[in-house]
């Protein structure tokens, strides 16, 4: 995977906590720790966007659409 070097400014208290995690071998280095933190945050943001979009759906309309599609396919289902 390609990687890019960046410079960031970080609060001293956060950096000290980060360094303790690296020192305790939870992360191999600062870069890996920061990369994983950013990945986790992006995943959470994606999930919250999905939840926001789902909240925009009209449950009655979605139910109607589901039932309409189901009844159209019902005759294609095998009898048991």
C-alpha positions as CSV (number, residue, x, y, z in Angstrom):
1,X,0.0,0.0,0.0
2,X,1.3,3.5,-0.8
3,X,1.8,5.8,2.0
4,X,2.3,9.6,2.3
5,X,4.2,11.5,4.9
6,X,2.4,14.3,6.6
7,X,3.0,16.8,9.4
8,X,0.5,17.3,12.2
9,X,0.1,19.4,15.3
10,X,-1.0,17.5,18.3
11,X,-1.8,18.5,21.9
12,X,1.0,17.7,24.3
13,X,-1.3,15.7,26.7
14,X,-2.5,13.5,23.8
15,X,1.1,13.0,22.6
16,X,2.2,11.8,26.0
17,X,-0.7,9.4,26.2
18,X,0.2,8.2,22.7
19,X,3.8,7.7,23.6
20,X,2.8,5.6,26.6
21,X,0.8,3.3,24.3
22,X,3.8,3.0,22.0
23,X,6.1,2.4,24.9
24,X,3.8,-0.4,26.3
25,X,4.0,-2.0,22.8
26,X,0.3,-1.6,22.1
27,X,1.5,0.1,18.9
28,X,4.8,-0.3,17.1
29,X,5.2,3.5,16.6
30,X,3.3,6.8,16.6
31,X,2.5,6.6,12.9
32,X,0.8,3.3,13.2
33,X,-1.2,4.4,16.2
34,X,-2.4,7.6,14.5
35,X,-3.2,5.7,11.3
36,X,-5.3,3.2,13.2
37,X,-7.1,6.0,15.1
38,X,-7.9,7.8,11.8
39,X,-9.2,4.5,10.2
40,X,-11.4,3.8,13.2
41,X,-12.8,7.4,13.1
42,X,-13.5,7.2,9.4
43,X,-15.3,3.9,9.8
44,X,-17.5,5.4,12.6
45,X,-18.3,8.4,10.4
46,X,-19.3,6.1,7.6
47,X,-21.6,4.2,9.9
48,X,-23.2,7.4,11.2
49,X,-23.7,8.6,7.7
50,X,-25.5,5.4,6.9
51,X,-27.7,5.8,10.0
52,X,-28.5,9.4,9.0
53,X,-29.5,8.3,5.5
54,X,-31.6,5.5,6.9
55,X,-33.4,7.9,9.2
56,X,-34.5,9.8,6.1
57,X,-36.4,6.7,4.8
58,X,-40.2,6.6,5.2
59,X,-40.9,3.2,7.0
60,X,-44.5,3.0,5.5
61,X,-43.2,3.6,2.0
62,X,-40.4,1.1,2.4
63,X,-42.8,-1.5,3.8
64,X,-45.2,-1.0,0.9
65,X,-42.4,-1.4,-1.6
66,X,-41.2,-4.6,0.1
67,X,-44.7,-6.1,0.2
68,X,-45.3,-5.1,-3.4
69,X,-42.1,-6.8,-4.5
70,X,-42.9,-9.9,-2.4
71,X,-46.4,-10.3,-3.8
72,X,-45.1,-10.0,-7.4
73,X,-42.6,-12.8,-6.8
74,X,-44.9,-15.0,-4.7
75,X,-46.1,-17.2,-7.6
76,X,-42.5,-18.0,-8.4
77,X,-41.8,-19.6,-5.1
78,X,-42.0,-23.4,-4.9
79,X,-44.7,-25.0,-2.8
80,X,-43.6,-26.9,0.3
